[in-house]
Amino acid sequence: MKKALLMFCLLFFVNSVGFAQESGNRIYGNQGYAKNTRTPTTNVGNLLLNNDNNFLIEASVLINLKPDSFVAVFGVAREAKTAEESNNKVNSQIEDFLKNLGAIGIAKSDTYIDFITQNKVYDFEINGDVAEQFLSGFETKKTVAVRYKSKDLFEKLLTAATKSQIFDLIKVDYIVSDFDSVRETLFDEAAKIVKKKEAKYVKVFDMTMKSVGLSVEKYDAFYPAERYQSYQAFESGAAKTTDYRNVRTTISIRKSSTFYYEPLEASKFDKVINPVGIEPTVQFTLYLQVKYRLI
């Protein structure tokens, strides 16, 4: 018997701790999710290979998990005449924010301040028909990451930030820690599905087969921010003109756009563990494909 070809296509989770971005102001820089959203690998149909009568049995499993904790990231930026003054303004604002966080039970050890940029700011001085650019000051930008475990604290975080004149909530990260357990659960369930399909084909179609190798074992993770899509709902009339040149200046009003969470479609999987409820979750998937030989 020829030695079976074993081909692994394994996508490991990169770190021991994973992050999932829920919607924050960052979503305005990542619109168009409907076109760019990643899709999981799901069943393509069990295939009978032409060479050596190899038969592939596949399984796809999805698990929805609530996070162990959260990290909210706020942006702080202040301008001043000098770089030192700009930096001092940002530090003062952050210190006030940390004080407000302490009042709601968040320790300083659960925060992290990250220096982003300190750049020059230019403006123009108008003299007649001449607009001359000059250095008007400096701007310092930093972010403050805040870790918390209870989702109920989120509104209090926003209030604390507002009190310190911080209005830029960049993102909220969902943290899931135990990837080993997640992978083990997914693999066990996928293996059960493969064995169940094998037994079914043997019984119903009187097939005789033998497993000869693992073809694909592909894990993936899908985070809330990847699953948000945008839309606008409005009807607009046509601006007609009788001018033969069809020239008209049209002034449009602002149309509000919003976002909504679109989880992975459960029907595409053989099994879904912890079916999605009313809140965004971290979604992990496994696609397993085992090679059998018809004998």
C-alpha positions as CSV (number, residue, x, y, z in Angstrom):
1,M,0.0,0.0,0.0
2,K,1.4,3.4,-0.9
3,K,2.2,5.7,1.9
4,A,-0.6,8.2,2.4
5,L,0.1,11.8,1.8
6,L,-0.4,13.8,4.9
7,M,-1.0,17.5,4.3
8,F,-1.5,19.9,7.1
9,C,-3.0,23.3,6.6
10,L,-3.1,24.6,10.1
11,L,-3.7,28.2,11.2
12,F,-2.7,28.6,14.8
13,F,-3.8,31.4,17.0
14,V,-0.8,33.6,17.3
15,N,-0.6,34.5,20.9
16,S,-1.7,32.9,24.2
17,V,-4.1,35.8,24.6
18,G,-6.3,37.0,21.8
19,F,-8.1,40.2,21.2
20,A,-11.4,41.0,19.5
21,Q,-12.3,44.5,18.5
22,E,-15.8,45.6,19.1
23,S,-17.2,48.7,17.5
24,G,-15.5,52.0,18.5
25,N,-14.6,55.1,16.6
26,R,-12.1,53.0,14.7
27,I,-15.0,51.6,12.7
28,Y,-15.2,54.9,10.7
29,G,-11.8,54.1,9.2
30,N,-12.8,50.5,8.3
31,Q,-16.1,50.9,6.5
32,G,-17.1,48.6,3.6
33,Y,-17.1,45.5,5.7
34,A,-19.7,44.0,3.4
35,K,-17.0,43.7,0.7
36,N,-14.0,42.9,2.9
37,T,-15.3,40.6,5.6
38,R,-13.3,37.4,5.9
39,T,-15.3,34.2,5.6
40,P,-14.5,30.9,7.4
41,T,-13.6,27.7,5.6
42,T,-16.7,25.5,5.6
43,N,-17.8,22.3,3.9
44,V,-17.3,22.2,0.2
45,G,-18.8,18.7,-0.2
46,N,-17.1,15.3,0.4
47,L,-14.9,14.7,-2.6
48,L,-14.0,11.4,-4.4
49,L,-10.5,11.9,-5.6
50,N,-9.5,10.3,-8.9
51,N,-6.2,9.0,-7.8
52,D,-6.1,5.9,-5.7
53,N,-9.8,6.0,-4.8
54,N,-9.2,8.5,-2.0
55,F,-12.4,9.9,-0.4
56,L,-12.5,13.0,1.8
57,I,-14.8,13.4,4.7
58,E,-15.0,16.9,6.2
59,A,-16.4,18.7,9.2
60,S,-16.8,22.3,10.2
61,V,-17.5,23.5,13.8
62,L,-18.2,27.0,15.2
63,I,-18.1,28.0,18.9
64,N,-19.3,31.3,20.2
65,L,-17.5,32.5,23.4
66,K,-18.0,35.4,25.7
67,P,-14.8,37.2,26.7
68,D,-12.9,36.8,30.0
69,S,-12.3,40.6,30.1
70,F,-12.2,43.8,28.1
71,V,-9.8,46.5,27.2
72,A,-11.1,49.9,26.2
73,V,-8.7,52.3,24.4
74,F,-9.2,56.0,24.5
75,G,-7.3,58.6,22.4
76,V,-6.0,61.9,23.9
77,A,-4.6,64.8,21.9
78,R,-3.7,68.4,22.8
79,E,-2.1,71.3,21.0
80,A,0.1,74.0,22.5
81,K,2.8,76.6,21.4
82,T,5.7,74.4,22.5
83,A,6.2,70.6,22.5
84,E,6.7,70.5,26.3
85,E,3.5,72.4,26.9
86,S,1.6,70.2,24.6
87,N,2.9,67.1,26.4
88,N,2.2,68.5,29.8
89,K,-1.4,69.2,28.8
90,V,-1.9,65.6,27.6
91,N,-0.3,64.3,30.8
92,S,-2.6,66.5,33.0
93,Q,-5.7,65.3,31.1
94,I,-4.7,61.7,31.5
95,E,-3.9,62.1,35.2
96,D,-7.4,63.5,35.7
97,F,-8.8,60.5,33.8
98,L,-6.9,58.0,35.9
99,K,-8.2,59.7,39.1
100,N,-11.8,59.4,37.8
101,L,-11.1,55.7,37.0
102,G,-9.9,55.1,40.5
103,A,-13.2,56.5,41.8
104,I,-15.1,53.7,40.0
105,G,-12.7,51.0,41.2
106,I,-10.2,50.6,38.4
107,A,-6.6,50.5,39.6
108,K,-3.7,52.3,37.9
109,S,-2.2,48.8,37.3
110,D,-5.1,48.1,35.0
111,T,-4.2,51.0,32.7
112,Y,-1.5,51.6,30.2
113,I,-0.4,54.9,28.6
114,D,1.0,54.7,25.1
115,F,2.9,57.6,23.5
116,I,1.7,57.8,19.8
117,T,3.1,61.0,18.2
118,Q,4.3,64.5,18.8
119,N,4.2,66.5,15.6
120,K,4.5,70.1,14.4
121,V,1.3,72.0,13.6
122,Y,1.3,74.5,10.7
123,D,-1.2,77.3,9.8
124,F,-1.5,80.0,7.2
125,E,-1.2,83.8,7.5
126,I,-3.1,85.7,4.8
127,N,-1.6,88.9,3.5
128,G,-3.6,90.1,0.5
129,D,-3.4,87.4,-2.2
130,V,-0.5,85.6,-0.4
131,A,-1.1,82.8,2.1
132,E,2.1,82.1,4.0
133,Q,2.5,79.0,6.1
134,F,4.1,79.2,9.5
135,L,4.7,76.9,12.5
136,S,1.8,77.5,14.9
137,G,2.6,74.9,17.6
138,F,2.9,71.3,18.5
139,E,0.4,68.4,19.0
140,T,1.0,65.4,21.3
141,K,-1.1,62.3,21.0
142,K,-1.3,59.4,23.4
143,T,-3.7,56.5,24.1
144,V,-4.9,55.1,27.4
145,A,-5.8,51.4,27.6
146,V,-8.1,50.4,30.4
147,R,-8.7,46.8,31.4
148,Y,-11.9,45.7,33.1
149,K,-13.8,42.5,33.6
150,S,-17.4,43.5,34.1
151,K,-19.2,44.8,31.0
152,D,-21.4,46.8,33.4
153,L,-18.4,49.1,33.9
154,F,-18.4,50.3,30.3
155,E,-20.9,53.1,30.8
156,K,-19.0,54.3,33.9
157,L,-15.8,54.3,31.8
158,L,-17.4,56.6,29.2
159,T,-18.6,59.0,32.0
160,A,-15.1,59.1,33.6
161,A,-13.6,59.9,30.2
162,T,-16.1,62.6,29.5
163,K,-15.4,64.3,32.8
164,S,-11.8,64.6,31.7
165,Q,-12.8,66.0,28.3
166,I,-11.8,62.7,26.5
167,F,-14.3,61.9,23.8
168,D,-12.3,59.6,21.5
169,L,-13.1,55.9,22.3
170,I,-11.0,54.2,19.7
171,K,-12.0,50.6,20.3
172,V,-13.1,48.0,22.8
173,D,-11.1,44.7,22.8
174,Y,-12.7,41.4,23.8
175,I,-10.1,39.1,25.5
176,V,-10.3,35.4,25.3
177,S,-7.4,33.6,27.2
178,D,-7.8,29.8,27.0
179,F,-7.1,29.0,23.4
180,D,-5.8,25.5,24.2
181,S,-9.2,24.6,25.6
182,V,-11.0,26.2,22.6
183,R,-8.9,24.2,20.1
184,E,-9.4,21.0,22.0
185,T,-13.2,21.4,22.1
186,L,-13.3,22.2,18.4
187,F,-11.2,19.3,17.4
188,D,-13.1,16.8,19.6
189,E,-16.4,17.9,18.1
190,A,-15.1,17.9,14.5
191,A,-13.6,14.4,15.0
192,K,-17.0,13.1,16.2
193,I,-18.7,14.5,13.2
194,V,-16.2,12.9,10.8
195,K,-16.6,9.5,12.5
196,K,-20.4,9.8,12.5
197,K,-20.3,10.5,8.7
198,E,-18.0,7.6,8.2
199,A,-20.3,5.2,10.0
200,K,-23.3,6.6,8.1
201,Y,-21.7,6.1,4.7
202,V,-20.6,2.6,5.5
203,K,-24.1,1.7,6.7
204,V,-26.3,3.4,4.1
205,F,-24.1,3.0,1.0
206,D,-22.4,-0.3,1.9
207,M,-19.0,1.4,1.5
208,T,-15.8,0.0,2.7
209,M,-13.1,2.5,3.6
210,K,-10.0,3.1,5.7
211,S,-8.7,6.4,7.0
212,V,-5.2,7.1,5.6
213,G,-4.4,10.6,6.8
214,L,-5.4,14.1,7.8
215,S,-5.7,16.5,4.9
216,V,-6.8,19.8,6.5
217,E,-7.0,21.1,10.0
218,K,-7.7,24.8,9.8
219,Y,-8.6,27.0,12.8
220,D,-9.7,30.6,12.7
221,A,-11.1,33.4,14.9
222,F,-13.6,36.1,14.0
223,Y,-13.9,39.2,16.1
224,P,-16.9,41.5,16.5
225,A,-15.3,44.4,14.6
226,E,-14.8,42.2,11.6
227,R,-18.5,41.4,11.6
228,Y,-19.9,45.0,11.7
229,Q,-21.4,46.3,8.5
230,S,-22.7,49.8,7.6
231,Y,-25.8,50.9,5.9
232,Q,-27.9,54.0,5.1
233,A,-31.7,54.0,4.8
234,F,-33.3,56.8,2.8
235,E,-35.1,57.5,-0.4
236,S,-34.0,60.4,-2.6
237,G,-35.8,62.2,-5.5
238,A,-34.3,63.2,-8.8
239,A,-33.3,66.8,-9.4
240,K,-34.7,67.5,-12.9
241,T,-33.9,70.5,-15.0
242,T,-35.3,71.9,-18.3
243,D,-32.0,73.5,-19.1
244,Y,-30.7,71.9,-22.3
245,R,-27.2,72.0,-20.9
246,N,-28.5,69.9,-18.0
247,V,-26.4,72.1,-15.6
248,R,-27.6,72.5,-12.1
249,T,-25.9,72.8,-8.7
250,T,-27.3,70.2,-6.3
251,I,-26.8,70.7,-2.5
252,S,-27.4,67.5,-0.6
253,I,-28.1,67.2,3.1
254,R,-26.2,64.8,5.4
255,K,-27.6,61.3,5.5
256,S,-27.0,59.4,8.7
257,S,-25.3,56.0,8.5
258,T,-25.1,53.4,11.1
259,F,-23.6,49.9,11.8
260,Y,-24.9,46.6,12.8
261,Y,-23.3,43.3,14.0
262,E,-23.6,40.4,11.6
263,P,-22.3,37.1,13.1
264,L,-21.2,34.1,11.1
265,E,-24.1,32.2,9.6
266,A,-24.7,29.1,11.7
267,S,-26.2,27.1,8.8
268,K,-22.9,26.8,7.1
269,F,-21.5,24.6,9.9
270,D,-22.1,21.0,10.9
271,K,-22.3,22.0,14.5
272,V,-22.5,25.2,16.5
273,I,-21.5,25.3,20.1
274,N,-23.1,28.0,22.3
275,P,-25.4,29.5,19.6
276,V,-25.1,33.2,19.3
277,G,-27.5,35.3,21.5
278,I,-28.2,39.0,21.5
279,E,-24.7,40.3,22.1
280,P,-21.5,40.1,20.0
281,T,-19.2,37.2,20.8
282,V,-15.8,35.9,19.8
283,Q,-16.3,33.2,17.2
284,F,-13.8,30.4,16.7
285,T,-14.0,27.9,13.9
286,L,-12.4,24.7,12.8
287,Y,-12.5,23.0,9.4
288,L,-11.3,19.4,9.5
289,Q,-10.8,17.2,6.4
290,V,-9.8,13.5,6.7
291,K,-8.7,11.3,3.8
292,Y,-10.1,7.8,3.4
293,R,-9.3,5.1,0.9
294,L,-12.1,3.1,-0.6
295,I,-11.2,-0.6,-0.4
